[in-house]
Amino acid sequence: MPTVVLVAETGEGLQNSNAYATAAEFATYMWRIPASYQAVFIAADVYLREQALIWATQVLKNNILWPDG
């Protein structure tokens, strides 16, 4: 399996960031999603959790028009 390292944006405009949150940060907010999705995330290993967060970040970057800061 190829190695992709999650680099979470810290609010400082990191040029190499590829995610808006770490797996640990997301775990804090998991209670807001349906239990069936929580179960999938909990069952996944850290690598798959990070891949899901990287993918979700790309979906947001490509589909949301963010205001310029």
N, C-alpha and C positions, 0 to 999 in steps of 0.2 A: 504494500500500500504506500503510495507516495506521501511524503511528509509535507504538510502545509501547516505553518505556525500561525495561530490566531494572534493578531496584533490589534488590541482594542483601542479605539479612539478615546482619548482622555479629555477632549475638549480643547486641546492645544493645537489642533490642525495637523496631526501627524501625517506625513506624506506616505508612510508605509502601512497605515492602518487598513485592516480589511474587515473589521467588525465594529459594531457600535457598543457591544457589551461582551463581557467574558461569560463563560459557562456558570461561574459562581454568582455573578451579578444577575444572570437570568434566573437562576434557581430561587433568588429572593422574590421574584415576581411570578413564579409558576402558578401560584394559587389563583391567579386571574384567568387562567385558561382551563378549558374543559378537562376533566379527569382523564379521559382517554388519551389526550395529547400529553398530559403530564406523565402518564405511564410509559409512553414511548420514549420520552426524553429521559426519564429515570432509568429505563432499561438500557439505554445506549451508553457506550463507553465514552470517555472524555473526548477522544478523537472525533467520534461521530457527532457529539454535542457541539464541538467547535466548528465542524463542517456545516452543521445546520445553521449556526449563528452567522458564519461567513456568507452562506447562501442567502439567508434572510436579509443581511445587510445589502447584498447586491440587488435583491428584489426591490428594496426600498430606494437605493440610489438610482436605479434605472426607471422607476415608476412614479416617484414623488418629486414634484417641483418644489425644492427647498428654497426659502428666501436667502438671499446673500446676506452674510453676517457682516 
